Amino acid sequence: MTKTSFSLLIIIALATSCQQKQQAKNIEITAVHDSIAVIPFELEGGGSWGFKINVGHKTFIYQDIIPTIAGRHYFQTKEDAQKVGDLMVAKMRSNGKSFPIISKQELLDMKIAGVE
């Protein structure tokens, strides 16, 4: 292999490597931007829970009470808040990130404490 051919081979390899790294970086940025995450949190005073749903780095839903139920009823456990948040995220993913609606029956089916 001549010196010129070897140099050309190295340049092509470097260019291909840089292009692949840029594509991977673009995928990572898109994944973070399009990610949907449920983040449970404990309310002040303790003993009650809520959750927020982030789309990318922004809060899309802040839910500090049990949805659908009349009055201000709080999630009694972190697990209940997480379950309802997960259901909302599943609905958002199937409906193109639109605002999800939760029914009382769905809350009953999940056995969310405080829902009768």
Biopython code that builds the backbone (N, CA, C, O; Angstrom):
import numpy as np
from Bio.PDB.StructureBuilder import StructureBuilder

atoms = [
    (1, "MET", "N", (0.862, -1.166, 0.000)),
    (1, "MET", "CA", (0.000, 0.000, 0.000)),
    (1, "MET", "C", (0.907, 1.227, 0.000)),
    (1, "MET", "O", (1.879, 1.302, 0.751)),
    (2, "THR", "N", (0.574, 2.164, -0.840)),
    (2, "THR", "CA", (1.385, 3.372, -0.913)),
    (2, "THR", "C", (1.020, 4.310, 0.218)),
    (2, "THR", "O", (-0.018, 4.166, 0.864)),
    (3, "LYS", "N", (1.887, 5.263, 0.437)),
    (3, "LYS", "CA", (1.681, 6.243, 1.506)),
    (3, "LYS", "C", (0.406, 7.047, 1.256)),
    (3, "LYS", "O", (-0.329, 7.340, 2.199)),
    (4, "THR", "N", (0.135, 7.406, 0.009)),
    (4, "THR", "CA", (-1.059, 8.173, -0.345)),
    (4, "THR", "C", (-2.319, 7.353, -0.096)),
    (4, "THR", "O", (-3.301, 7.876, 0.431)),
    (5, "SER", "N", (-2.305, 6.086, -0.464)),
    (5, "SER", "CA", (-3.466, 5.216, -0.250)),
    (5, "SER", "C", (-3.734, 5.029, 1.231)),
    (5, "SER", "O", (-4.884, 5.038, 1.672)),
    (6, "PHE", "N", (-2.654, 4.859, 2.001)),
    (6, "PHE", "CA", (-2.799, 4.688, 3.447)),
    (6, "PHE", "C", (-3.394, 5.954, 4.082)),
    (6, "PHE", "O", (-4.277, 5.861, 4.934)),
    (7, "SER", "N", (-2.919, 7.120, 3.675)),
    (7, "SER", "CA", (-3.434, 8.397, 4.197)),
    (7, "SER", "C", (-4.906, 8.566, 3.846)),
    (7, "SER", "O", (-5.701, 9.016, 4.671)),
    (8, "LEU", "N", (-5.260, 8.207, 2.628)),
    (8, "LEU", "CA", (-6.653, 8.306, 2.190)),
    (8, "LEU", "C", (-7.541, 7.370, 3.003)),
    (8, "LEU", "O", (-8.658, 7.739, 3.367)),
    (9, "LEU", "N", (-7.056, 6.167, 3.291)),
    (9, "LEU", "CA", (-7.796, 5.206, 4.092)),
    (9, "LEU", "C", (-8.031, 5.746, 5.509)),
    (9, "LEU", "O", (-9.127, 5.607, 6.050)),
    (10, "ILE", "N", (-7.020, 6.351, 6.099)),
    (10, "ILE", "CA", (-7.143, 6.932, 7.444)),
    (10, "ILE", "C", (-8.165, 8.069, 7.440)),
    (10, "ILE", "O", (-8.987, 8.155, 8.353)),
    (11, "ILE", "N", (-8.131, 8.927, 6.451)),
    (11, "ILE", "CA", (-9.072, 10.054, 6.364)),
    (11, "ILE", "C", (-10.504, 9.543, 6.246)),
    (11, "ILE", "O", (-11.401, 10.073, 6.901)),
    (12, "ILE", "N", (-10.730, 8.535, 5.433)),
    (12, "ILE", "CA", (-12.075, 7.965, 5.271)),
    (12, "ILE", "C", (-12.550, 7.349, 6.583)),
    (12, "ILE", "O", (-13.704, 7.523, 6.973)),
    (13, "ALA", "N", (-11.659, 6.628, 7.262)),
    (13, "ALA", "CA", (-12.027, 6.006, 8.544)),
    (13, "ALA", "C", (-12.400, 7.064, 9.579)),
    (13, "ALA", "O", (-13.384, 6.905, 10.301)),
    (14, "LEU", "N", (-11.629, 8.132, 9.655)),
    (14, "LEU", "CA", (-11.925, 9.211, 10.607)),
    (14, "LEU", "C", (-13.247, 9.901, 10.276)),
    (14, "LEU", "O", (-14.040, 10.190, 11.173)),
    (15, "ALA", "N", (-13.483, 10.161, 9.007)),
    (15, "ALA", "CA", (-14.729, 10.823, 8.600)),
    (15, "ALA", "C", (-15.935, 9.957, 8.944)),
    (15, "ALA", "O", (-16.943, 10.465, 9.436)),
    (16, "THR", "N", (-15.841, 8.663, 8.690)),
    (16, "THR", "CA", (-16.937, 7.743, 9.010)),
    (16, "THR", "C", (-17.178, 7.695, 10.509)),
    (16, "THR", "O", (-18.324, 7.705, 10.959)),
    (17, "SER", "N", (-16.112, 7.643, 11.274)),
    (17, "SER", "CA", (-16.221, 7.600, 12.733)),
    (17, "SER", "C", (-16.897, 8.857, 13.267)),
    (17, "SER", "O", (-17.776, 8.769, 14.125)),
    (18, "CYS", "N", (-16.500, 10.016, 12.775)),
    (18, "CYS", "CA", (-17.105, 11.282, 13.229)),
    (18, "CYS", "C", (-18.585, 11.344, 12.878)),
    (18, "CYS", "O", (-19.393, 11.826, 13.673)),
    (19, "GLN", "N", (-18.942, 10.862, 11.700)),
    (19, "GLN", "CA", (-20.340, 10.877, 11.275)),
    (19, "GLN", "C", (-21.180, 9.974, 12.171)),
    (19, "GLN", "O", (-22.293, 10.345, 12.546)),
    (20, "GLN", "N", (-20.668, 8.796, 12.521)),
    (20, "GLN", "CA", (-21.405, 7.880, 13.389)),
    (20, "GLN", "C", (-21.584, 8.470, 14.780)),
    (20, "GLN", "O", (-22.650, 8.317, 15.377)),
    (21, "LYS", "N", (-20.564, 9.143, 15.308)),
    (21, "LYS", "CA", (-20.676, 9.778, 16.624)),
    (21, "LYS", "C", (-21.739, 10.872, 16.600)),
    (21, "LYS", "O", (-22.506, 11.002, 17.554)),
    (22, "GLN", "N", (-21.795, 11.658, 15.530)),
    (22, "GLN", "CA", (-22.790, 12.724, 15.421)),
    (22, "GLN", "C", (-24.195, 12.137, 15.361)),
    (22, "GLN", "O", (-25.112, 12.675, 15.981)),
    (23, "GLN", "N", (-24.379, 11.037, 14.621)),
    (23, "GLN", "CA", (-25.691, 10.402, 14.549)),
    (23, "GLN", "C", (-26.106, 9.876, 15.912)),
    (23, "GLN", "O", (-27.265, 10.021, 16.301)),
    (24, "ALA", "N", (-25.176, 9.266, 16.647)),
    (24, "ALA", "CA", (-25.484, 8.763, 17.991)),
    (24, "ALA", "C", (-25.855, 9.910, 18.917)),
    (24, "ALA", "O", (-26.776, 9.775, 19.723)),
    (25, "LYS", "N", (-25.162, 11.027, 18.820)),
    (25, "LYS", "CA", (-25.462, 12.194, 19.658)),
    (25, "LYS", "C", (-26.855, 12.730, 19.340)),
    (25, "LYS", "O", (-27.602, 13.083, 20.253)),
    (26, "ASN", "N", (-27.211, 12.796, 18.065)),
    (26, "ASN", "CA", (-28.540, 13.277, 17.676)),
    (26, "ASN", "C", (-29.634, 12.364, 18.214)),
    (26, "ASN", "O", (-30.678, 12.847, 18.654)),
    (27, "ILE", "N", (-29.411, 11.052, 18.185)),
    (27, "ILE", "CA", (-30.393, 10.103, 18.719)),
    (27, "ILE", "C", (-30.550, 10.317, 20.217)),
    (27, "ILE", "O", (-31.669, 10.302, 20.729)),
    (28, "GLU", "N", (-29.432, 10.517, 20.932)),
    (28, "GLU", "CA", (-29.480, 10.732, 22.377)),
    (28, "GLU", "C", (-30.257, 12.005, 22.711)),
    (28, "GLU", "O", (-31.078, 11.996, 23.629)),
    (29, "ILE", "N", (-30.018, 13.082, 21.996)),
    (29, "ILE", "CA", (-30.727, 14.341, 22.246)),
    (29, "ILE", "C", (-32.216, 14.162, 21.994)),
    (29, "ILE", "O", (-33.034, 14.632, 22.785)),
    (30, "THR", "N", (-32.579, 13.496, 20.915)),
    (30, "THR", "CA", (-33.988, 13.247, 20.611)),
    (30, "THR", "C", (-34.624, 12.380, 21.682)),
    (30, "THR", "O", (-35.760, 12.635, 22.081)),
    (31, "ALA", "N", (-33.920, 11.363, 22.157)),
    (31, "ALA", "CA", (-34.469, 10.474, 23.184)),
    (31, "ALA", "C", (-34.760, 11.241, 24.464)),
    (31, "ALA", "O", (-35.804, 11.026, 25.080)),
    (32, "VAL", "N", (-33.869, 12.124, 24.875)),
    (32, "VAL", "CA", (-34.103, 12.921, 26.084)),
    (32, "VAL", "C", (-35.264, 13.871, 25.857)),
    (32, "VAL", "O", (-36.117, 14.024, 26.732)),
    (33, "HIS", "N", (-35.311, 14.512, 24.700)),
    (33, "HIS", "CA", (-36.375, 15.468, 24.396)),
    (33, "HIS", "C", (-37.738, 14.789, 24.359)),
    (33, "HIS", "O", (-38.729, 15.370, 24.801)),
    (34, "ASP", "N", (-37.801, 13.577, 23.842)),
    (34, "ASP", "CA", (-39.068, 12.869, 23.692)),
    (34, "ASP", "C", (-39.397, 11.947, 24.864)),
    (34, "ASP", "O", (-40.454, 11.316, 24.863)),
    (35, "SER", "N", (-38.529, 11.853, 25.853)),
    (35, "SER", "CA", (-38.768, 10.925, 26.955)),
    (35, "SER", "C", (-39.918, 11.407, 27.831)),
    (35, "SER", "O", (-40.145, 12.606, 27.991)),
    (36, "ILE", "N", (-40.629, 10.447, 28.385)),
    (36, "ILE", "CA", (-41.728, 10.738, 29.308)),
    (36, "ILE", "C", (-41.422, 9.986, 30.591)),
    (36, "ILE", "O", (-41.195, 8.776, 30.569)),
    (37, "ALA", "N", (-41.416, 10.705, 31.713)),
    (37, "ALA", "CA", (-41.063, 10.074, 32.985)),
    (37, "ALA", "C", (-42.052, 10.452, 34.076)),
    (37, "ALA", "O", (-42.504, 11.595, 34.154)),
    (38, "VAL", "N", (-42.386, 9.471, 34.925)),
    (38, "VAL", "CA", (-43.219, 9.698, 36.111)),
    (38, "VAL", "C", (-42.276, 9.897, 37.291)),
    (38, "VAL", "O", (-41.380, 9.085, 37.525)),
    (39, "ILE", "N", (-42.484, 10.981, 38.030)),
    (39, "ILE", "CA", (-41.644, 11.273, 39.185)),
    (39, "ILE", "C", (-42.543, 11.465, 40.400)),
    (39, "ILE", "O", (-43.138, 12.530, 40.565)),
    (40, "PRO", "N", (-42.651, 10.436, 41.262)),
    (40, "PRO", "CA", (-43.468, 10.580, 42.473)),
    (40, "PRO", "C", (-42.763, 11.489, 43.480)),
    (40, "PRO", "O", (-41.535, 11.566, 43.512)),
    (41, "PHE", "N", (-43.560, 12.175, 44.301)),
    (41, "PHE", "CA", (-42.983, 13.040, 45.334)),
    (41, "PHE", "C", (-43.885, 13.024, 46.559)),
    (41, "PHE", "O", (-45.097, 12.838, 46.453)),
    (42, "GLU", "N", (-43.278, 13.222, 47.720)),
    (42, "GLU", "CA", (-44.020, 13.287, 48.970)),
    (42, "GLU", "C", (-44.428, 14.734, 49.209)),
    (42, "GLU", "O", (-43.626, 15.654, 49.046)),
    (43, "LEU", "N", (-45.691, 14.925, 49.598)),
    (43, "LEU", "CA", (-46.191, 16.271, 49.857)),
    (43, "LEU", "C", (-45.682, 16.771, 51.204)),
    (43, "LEU", "O", (-45.336, 15.982, 52.083)),
    (44, "GLU", "N", (-45.643, 18.088, 51.349)),
    (44, "GLU", "CA", (-45.219, 18.681, 52.621)),
    (44, "GLU", "C", (-46.084, 18.153, 53.748)),
    (44, "GLU", "O", (-47.288, 17.961, 53.584)),
    (45, "GLY", "N", (-45.470, 17.924, 54.878)),
    (45, "GLY", "CA", (-46.195, 17.373, 56.012)),
    (45, "GLY", "C", (-46.093, 15.861, 56.072)),
    (45, "GLY", "O", (-46.332, 15.262, 57.121)),
    (46, "GLY", "N", (-45.740, 15.243, 54.962)),
    (46, "GLY", "CA", (-45.543, 13.796, 54.918)),
    (46, "GLY", "C", (-46.839, 13.014, 54.924)),
    (46, "GLY", "O", (-47.898, 13.535, 55.273)),
    (47, "GLY", "N", (-46.740, 11.775, 54.538)),
    (47, "GLY", "CA", (-47.884, 10.876, 54.565)),
    (47, "GLY", "C", (-48.750, 10.901, 53.326)),
    (47, "GLY", "O", (-49.586, 10.015, 53.150)),
    (48, "SER", "N", (-48.580, 11.879, 52.466)),
    (48, "SER", "CA", (-49.356, 11.967, 51.226)),
    (48, "SER", "C", (-48.386, 12.100, 50.058)),
    (48, "SER", "O", (-47.279, 12.622, 50.194)),
    (49, "TRP", "N", (-48.838, 11.613, 48.912)),
    (49, "TRP", "CA", (-47.973, 11.577, 47.734)),
    (49, "TRP", "C", (-48.657, 12.180, 46.520)),
    (49, "TRP", "O", (-49.883, 12.258, 46.454)),
    (50, "GLY", "N", (-47.862, 12.597, 45.583)),
    (50, "GLY", "CA", (-48.310, 13.062, 44.285)),
    (50, "GLY", "C", (-47.284, 12.619, 43.260)),
    (50, "GLY", "O", (-46.367, 11.859, 43.575)),
    (51, "PHE", "N", (-47.439, 13.089, 42.048)),
    (51, "PHE", "CA", (-46.450, 12.785, 41.013)),
    (51, "PHE", "C", (-46.482, 13.873, 39.963)),
    (51, "PHE", "O", (-47.454, 14.618, 39.838)),
    (52, "LYS", "N", (-45.415, 13.946, 39.224)),
    (52, "LYS", "CA", (-45.401, 14.801, 38.042)),
    (52, "LYS", "C", (-44.942, 13.953, 36.874)),
    (52, "LYS", "O", (-44.218, 12.970, 37.035)),
    (53, "ILE", "N", (-45.376, 14.355, 35.706)),
    (53, "ILE", "CA", (-44.965, 13.687, 34.479)),
    (53, "ILE", "C", (-44.169, 14.698, 33.677)),
    (53, "ILE", "O", (-44.671, 15.758, 33.303)),
    (54, "ASN", "N", (-42.927, 14.351, 33.422)),
    (54, "ASN", "CA", (-42.066, 15.207, 32.627)),
    (54, "ASN", "C", (-41.993, 14.679, 31.205)),
    (54, "ASN", "O", (-41.866, 13.476, 30.976)),
    (55, "VAL", "N", (-42.075, 15.595, 30.262)),
    (55, "VAL", "CA", (-41.814, 15.285, 28.860)),
    (55, "VAL", "C", (-40.521, 16.017, 28.539)),
    (55, "VAL", "O", (-40.473, 17.247, 28.520)),
    (56, "GLY", "N", (-39.478, 15.243, 28.287)),
    (56, "GLY", "CA", (-38.153, 15.851, 28.176)),
    (56, "GLY", "C", (-37.775, 16.399, 29.538)),
    (56, "GLY", "O", (-37.857, 15.695, 30.544)),
    (57, "HIS", "N", (-37.366, 17.644, 29.567)),
    (57, "HIS", "CA", (-36.965, 18.270, 30.828)),
    (57, "HIS", "C", (-38.080, 19.120, 31.434)),
    (57, "HIS", "O", (-37.870, 19.743, 32.475)),
    (58, "LYS", "N", (-39.243, 19.164, 30.820)),
    (58, "LYS", "CA", (-40.327, 20.038, 31.287)),
    (58, "LYS", "C", (-41.451, 19.241, 31.934)),
    (58, "LYS", "O", (-41.785, 18.141, 31.494)),
    (59, "THR", "N", (-42.030, 19.818, 32.995)),
    (59, "THR", "CA", (-43.173, 19.194, 33.648)),
    (59, "THR", "C", (-44.408, 19.411, 32.782)),
    (59, "THR", "O", (-44.772, 20.546, 32.474)),
    (60, "PHE", "N", (-45.044, 18.313, 32.395)),
    (60, "PHE", "CA", (-46.251, 18.356, 31.575)),
    (60, "PHE", "C", (-47.493, 18.242, 32.457)),
    (60, "PHE", "O", (-48.501, 18.901, 32.200)),
    (61, "ILE", "N", (-47.421, 17.407, 33.494)),
    (61, "ILE", "CA", (-48.539, 17.219, 34.428)),
    (61, "ILE", "C", (-47.984, 17.256, 35.846)),
    (61, "ILE", "O", (-46.990, 16.595, 36.148)),
    (62, "TYR", "N", (-48.631, 18.036, 36.717)),
    (62, "TYR", "CA", (-48.327, 18.061, 38.147)),
    (62, "TYR", "C", (-49.599, 17.603, 38.842)),
    (62, "TYR", "O", (-50.609, 18.306, 38.813)),
    (63, "GLN", "N", (-49.558, 16.431, 39.467)),
    (63, "GLN", "CA", (-50.760, 15.829, 40.050)),
    (63, "GLN", "C", (-50.534, 15.599, 41.540)),
    (63, "GLN", "O", (-49.879, 14.633, 41.930)),
    (64, "ASP", "N", (-51.078, 16.489, 42.374)),
    (64, "ASP", "CA", (-50.883, 16.329, 43.814)),
    (64, "ASP", "C", (-52.112, 15.758, 44.513)),
    (64, "ASP", "O", (-52.100, 15.583, 45.732)),
    (65, "ILE", "N", (-53.171, 15.466, 43.760)),
    (65, "ILE", "CA", (-54.372, 14.817, 44.304)),
    (65, "ILE", "C", (-54.775, 13.671, 43.373)),
    (65, "ILE", "O", (-54.327, 13.594, 42.228)),
    (66, "ILE", "N", (-55.622, 12.792, 43.885)),
    (66, "ILE", "CA", (-56.115, 11.691, 43.056)),
    (66, "ILE", "C", (-57.056, 12.278, 42.002)),
    (66, "ILE", "O", (-58.021, 12.956, 42.354)),
    (67, "PRO", "N", (-56.796, 12.031, 40.723)),
    (67, "PRO", "CA", (-57.669, 12.586, 39.686)),
    (67, "PRO", "C", (-59.035, 11.911, 39.678)),
    (67, "PRO", "O", (-59.186, 10.781, 40.145)),
    (68, "THR", "N", (-60.019, 12.612, 39.145)),
    (68, "THR", "CA", (-61.371, 12.096, 38.907)),
    (68, "THR", "C", (-62.247, 12.087, 40.154)),
    (68, "THR", "O", (-63.472, 12.133, 40.033)),
    (69, "ILE", "N", (-61.668, 12.030, 41.329)),
    (69, "ILE", "CA", (-62.422, 11.939, 42.576)),
    (69, "ILE", "C", (-62.760, 13.350, 43.059)),
    (69, "ILE", "O", (-61.890, 14.218, 43.120)),
    (70, "ALA", "N", (-64.040, 13.571, 43.403)),
    (70, "ALA", "CA", (-64.466, 14.887, 43.890)),
    (70, "ALA", "C", (-63.780, 15.198, 45.216)),
    (70, "ALA", "O", (-63.632, 14.325, 46.071)),
    (71, "GLY", "N", (-63.371, 16.427, 45.374)),
    (71, "GLY", "CA", (-62.686, 16.839, 46.598)),
    (71, "GLY", "C", (-61.180, 16.697, 46.448)),
    (71, "GLY", "O", (-60.667, 16.348, 45.385)),
    (72, "ARG", "N", (-60.494, 16.977, 47.538)),
    (72, "ARG", "CA", (-59.029, 16.898, 47.533)),
    (72, "ARG", "C", (-58.587, 15.644, 48.279)),
    (72, "ARG", "O", (-58.327, 15.682, 49.482)),
    (73, "HIS", "N", (-58.508, 14.544, 47.558)),
    (73, "HIS", "CA", (-58.065, 13.275, 48.129)),
    (73, "HIS", "C", (-56.646, 13.009, 47.636)),
    (73, "HIS", "O", (-56.364, 13.063, 46.439)),
    (74, "TYR", "N", (-55.770, 12.722, 48.580)),
    (74, "TYR", "CA", (-54.351, 12.553, 48.265)),
    (74, "TYR", "C", (-53.993, 11.079, 48.151)),
    (74, "TYR", "O", (-54.638, 10.219, 48.750)),
    (75, "PHE", "N", (-52.954, 10.805, 47.369)),
    (75, "PHE", "CA", (-52.426, 9.443, 47.304)),
    (75, "PHE", "C", (-51.827, 9.107, 48.662)),
    (75, "PHE", "O", (-51.065, 9.892, 49.226)),
    (76, "GLN", "N", (-52.174, 7.938, 49.180)),
    (76, "GLN", "CA", (-51.686, 7.533, 50.496)),
    (76, "GLN", "C", (-50.320, 6.860, 50.429)),
    (76, "GLN", "O", (-49.611, 6.793, 51.432)),
    (77, "THR", "N", (-49.951, 6.364, 49.260)),
    (77, "THR", "CA", (-48.648, 5.706, 49.119)),
    (77, "THR", "C", (-47.948, 6.173, 47.842)),
    (77, "THR", "O", (-48.577, 6.614, 46.880)),
    (78, "LYS", "N", (-46.649, 6.058, 47.876)),
    (78, "LYS", "CA", (-45.839, 6.356, 46.696)),
    (78, "LYS", "C", (-46.206, 5.403, 45.558)),
    (78, "LYS", "O", (-46.246, 5.802, 44.394)),
    (79, "GLU", "N", (-46.471, 4.147, 45.903)),
    (79, "GLU", "CA", (-46.807, 3.134, 44.892)),
    (79, "GLU", "C", (-48.102, 3.483, 44.157)),
    (79, "GLU", "O", (-48.190, 3.310, 42.941)),
    (80, "ASP", "N", (-49.115, 3.979, 44.894)),
    (80, "ASP", "CA", (-50.372, 4.374, 44.248)),
    (80, "ASP", "C", (-50.141, 5.543, 43.289)),
    (80, "ASP", "O", (-50.657, 5.548, 42.171)),
    (81, "ALA", "N", (-49.372, 6.522, 43.727)),
    (81, "ALA", "CA", (-49.064, 7.664, 42.854)),
    (81, "ALA", "C", (-48.336, 7.178, 41.602)),
    (81, "ALA", "O", (-48.638, 7.621, 40.493)),
    (82, "GLN", "N", (-47.390, 6.279, 41.777)),
    (82, "GLN", "CA", (-46.623, 5.746, 40.646)),
    (82, "GLN", "C", (-47.533, 4.987, 39.675)),
    (82, "GLN", "O", (-47.411, 5.150, 38.461)),
    (83, "LYS", "N", (-48.446, 4.159, 40.201)),
    (83, "LYS", "CA", (-49.346, 3.374, 39.336)),
    (83, "LYS", "C", (-50.213, 4.283, 38.466)),
    (83, "LYS", "O", (-50.359, 4.047, 37.267)),
    (84, "VAL", "N", (-50.785, 5.321, 39.072)),
    (84, "VAL", "CA", (-51.643, 6.230, 38.303)),
    (84, "VAL", "C", (-50.803, 7.010, 37.291)),
    (84, "VAL", "O", (-51.225, 7.209, 36.151)),
    (85, "GLY", "N", (-49.626, 7.445, 37.707)),
    (85, "GLY", "CA", (-48.726, 8.130, 36.776)),
    (85, "GLY", "C", (-48.341, 7.247, 35.604)),
    (85, "GLY", "O", (-48.311, 7.703, 34.461)),
    (86, "ASP", "N", (-48.047, 5.982, 35.883)),
    (86, "ASP", "CA", (-47.692, 5.047, 34.807)),
    (86, "ASP", "C", (-48.852, 4.847, 33.829)),
    (86, "ASP", "O", (-48.640, 4.757, 32.619)),
    (87, "LEU", "N", (-50.079, 4.779, 34.357)),
    (87, "LEU", "CA", (-51.247, 4.648, 33.482)),
    (87, "LEU", "C", (-51.397, 5.889, 32.604)),
    (87, "LEU", "O", (-51.686, 5.779, 31.412)),
    (88, "MET", "N", (-51.200, 7.067, 33.194)),
    (88, "MET", "CA", (-51.292, 8.304, 32.408)),
    (88, "MET", "C", (-50.243, 8.321, 31.296)),
    (88, "MET", "O", (-50.537, 8.713, 30.166)),
    (89, "VAL", "N", (-49.030, 7.898, 31.615)),
    (89, "VAL", "CA", (-47.967, 7.864, 30.605)),
    (89, "VAL", "C", (-48.324, 6.884, 29.490)),
    (89, "VAL", "O", (-48.115, 7.186, 28.315)),
    (90, "ALA", "N", (-48.854, 5.725, 29.840)),
    (90, "ALA", "CA", (-49.260, 4.750, 28.819)),
    (90, "ALA", "C", (-50.312, 5.357, 27.894)),
    (90, "ALA", "O", (-50.263, 5.168, 26.679)),
    (91, "LYS", "N", (-51.263, 6.090, 28.479)),
    (91, "LYS", "CA", (-52.296, 6.735, 27.655)),
    (91, "LYS", "C", (-51.693, 7.841, 26.794)),
    (91, "LYS", "O", (-52.090, 8.014, 25.642)),
    (92, "MET", "N", (-50.741, 8.588, 27.339)),
    (92, "MET", "CA", (-50.085, 9.640, 26.560)),
    (92, "MET", "C", (-49.345, 9.043, 25.368)),
    (92, "MET", "O", (-49.389, 9.589, 24.265)),
    (93, "ARG", "N", (-48.677, 7.940, 25.590)),
    (93, "ARG", "CA", (-47.924, 7.302, 24.500)),
    (93, "ARG", "C", (-48.858, 6.775, 23.418)),
    (93, "ARG", "O", (-48.527, 6.829, 22.233)),
    (94, "SER", "N", (-50.016, 6.268, 23.815)),
    (94, "SER", "CA", (-50.943, 5.732, 22.814)),
    (94, "SER", "C", (-51.761, 6.827, 22.134)),
    (94, "SER", "O", (-52.284, 6.616, 21.040)),
    (95, "ASN", "N", (-51.877, 7.995, 22.768)),
    (95, "ASN", "CA", (-52.679, 9.093, 22.207)),
    (95, "ASN", "C", (-51.827, 10.240, 21.682)),
    (95, "ASN", "O", (-52.344, 11.336, 21.467)),
    (96, "GLY", "N", (-50.561, 10.019, 21.476)),
    (96, "GLY", "CA", (-49.712, 11.075, 20.933)),
    (96, "GLY", "C", (-49.446, 12.197, 21.914)),
    (96, "GLY", "O", (-49.458, 13.365, 21.526)),
    (97, "LYS", "N", (-49.208, 11.876, 23.173)),
    (97, "LYS", "CA", (-48.861, 12.826, 24.234)),
    (97, "LYS", "C", (-49.976, 13.804, 24.572)),
    (97, "LYS", "O", (-49.710, 14.857, 25.151)),
    (98, "SER", "N", (-51.209, 13.485, 24.228)),
    (98, "SER", "CA", (-52.311, 14.357, 24.630)),
    (98, "SER", "C", (-52.601, 14.140, 26.108)),
    (98, "SER", "O", (-52.139, 13.164, 26.701)),
    (99, "PHE", "N", (-53.362, 15.047, 26.697)),
    (99, "PHE", "CA", (-53.648, 14.967, 28.127)),
    (99, "PHE", "C", (-54.514, 13.738, 28.406)),
    (99, "PHE", "O", (-55.593, 13.608, 27.827)),
    (100, "PRO", "N", (-54.064, 12.835, 29.279)),
    (100, "PRO", "CA", (-54.795, 11.586, 29.535)),
    (100, "PRO", "C", (-55.964, 11.786, 30.492)),
    (100, "PRO", "O", (-55.911, 12.630, 31.387)),
    (101, "ILE", "N", (-57.005, 11.010, 30.297)),
    (101, "ILE", "CA", (-58.170, 11.036, 31.187)),
    (101, "ILE", "C", (-58.227, 9.694, 31.908)),
    (101, "ILE", "O", (-58.169, 8.635, 31.283)),
    (102, "ILE", "N", (-58.342, 9.757, 33.232)),
    (102, "ILE", "CA", (-58.405, 8.558, 34.067)),
    (102, "ILE", "C", (-59.829, 8.432, 34.601)),
    (102, "ILE", "O", (-60.398, 9.409, 35.090)),
    (103, "SER", "N", (-60.403, 7.242, 34.510)),
    (103, "SER", "CA", (-61.765, 7.028, 35.012)),
    (103, "SER", "C", (-61.726, 6.506, 36.445)),
    (103, "SER", "O", (-60.716, 5.973, 36.903)),
    (104, "LYS", "N", (-62.839, 6.672, 37.135)),
    (104, "LYS", "CA", (-62.947, 6.148, 38.491)),
    (104, "LYS", "C", (-62.797, 4.631, 38.476)),
    (104, "LYS", "O", (-62.182, 4.058, 39.375)),
    (105, "GLN", "N", (-63.349, 3.986, 37.467)),
    (105, "GLN", "CA", (-63.243, 2.527, 37.375)),
    (105, "GLN", "C", (-61.783, 2.085, 37.260)),
    (105, "GLN", "O", (-61.388, 1.080, 37.851)),
    (106, "GLU", "N", (-60.992, 2.828, 36.506)),
    (106, "GLU", "CA", (-59.567, 2.491, 36.392)),
    (106, "GLU", "C", (-58.874, 2.602, 37.752)),
    (106, "GLU", "O", (-58.024, 1.779, 38.091)),
    (107, "LEU", "N", (-59.241, 3.621, 38.524)),
    (107, "LEU", "CA", (-58.669, 3.774, 39.867)),
    (107, "LEU", "C", (-59.086, 2.615, 40.764)),
    (107, "LEU", "O", (-58.276, 2.090, 41.528)),
    (108, "LEU", "N", (-60.357, 2.217, 40.667)),
    (108, "LEU", "CA", (-60.840, 1.076, 41.447)),
    (108, "LEU", "C", (-60.123, -0.210, 41.032)),
    (108, "LEU", "O", (-59.734, -1.011, 41.882)),
    (109, "ASP", "N", (-59.951, -0.402, 39.728)),
    (109, "ASP", "CA", (-59.273, -1.602, 39.225)),
    (109, "ASP", "C", (-57.829, -1.686, 39.724)),
    (109, "ASP", "O", (-57.309, -2.778, 39.950)),
    (110, "MET", "N", (-57.188, -0.529, 39.893)),
    (110, "MET", "CA", (-55.808, -0.500, 40.390)),
    (110, "MET", "C", (-55.745, -0.550, 41.912)),
    (110, "MET", "O", (-54.664, -0.591, 42.499)),
    (111, "LYS", "N", (-56.934, -0.547, 42.549)),
    (111, "LYS", "CA", (-57.023, -0.595, 44.014)),
    (111, "LYS", "C", (-56.273, 0.563, 44.675)),
    (111, "LYS", "O", (-55.495, 0.372, 45.609)),
    (112, "ILE", "N", (-56.529, 1.770, 44.161)),
    (112, "ILE", "CA", (-55.912, 2.968, 44.728)),
    (112, "ILE", "C", (-56.587, 3.270, 46.060)),
    (112, "ILE", "O", (-57.808, 3.411, 46.121)),
    (113, "ALA", "N", (-55.803, 3.368, 47.120)),
    (113, "ALA", "CA", (-56.338, 3.614, 48.463)),
    (113, "ALA", "C", (-57.095, 4.939, 48.497)),
    (113, "ALA", "O", (-56.627, 5.945, 47.965)),
    (114, "GLY", "N", (-58.275, 4.929, 49.129)),
    (114, "GLY", "CA", (-59.086, 6.136, 49.251)),
    (114, "GLY", "C", (-60.115, 6.310, 48.155)),
    (114, "GLY", "O", (-60.906, 7.252, 48.197)),
    (115, "VAL", "N", (-60.123, 5.416, 47.169)),
    (115, "VAL", "CA", (-61.102, 5.483, 46.081)),
    (115, "VAL", "C", (-62.158, 4.421, 46.346)),
    (115, "VAL", "O", (-61.856, 3.232, 46.458)),
    (116, "GLU", "N", (-63.410, 4.877, 46.445)),
    (116, "GLU", "CA", (-64.519, 3.946, 46.724)),
    (116, "GLU", "C", (-65.598, 4.082, 45.682)),
    (116, "GLU", "O", (-66.610, 3.384, 45.746)),
]
sb = StructureBuilder()
sb.init_structure("model")
sb.init_model(0)
sb.init_chain("A")
sb.init_seg("    ")
for serial, (resi, resn, name, xyz) in enumerate(atoms, 1):
    if name == "N":
        sb.init_residue(resn, " ", resi, " ")
    sb.init_atom(name, np.array(xyz, "f"), 0.0, 1.0, " ", f" {name:<3s}", serial, name[0])
structure = sb.get_structure()
